[in-house]
Amino acid sequence: TRGAFIAAVFAMQGVGIIFAGLVSMLFSGIFKAYYEAPRFSQDPILSTQPEGDLLWRLILMVGAVPAAMT
């Protein structure tokens, strides 16, 4: 029924929040392993990797997958 579907949507919000954190940590760990960065004291500009732009875009795309499936 309609009430059960609404309850399921609200119940799954917590799962989505936990999954989003896990995916972000997983992608960040992989990113850190592949792209080494110098310390900020050594190079203030390159310590923030340009590849970080790709990382947040990938995380955003993974987050859009469930919405695209509906």
Summary of the structure (lengths in Angstrom):
residues: 70
radius of gyration: 17.5
end to end distance: 18.3
largest distance: 60.7
contacts: 132
relative contact order: 0.10
helix: 73%
strand: 0%
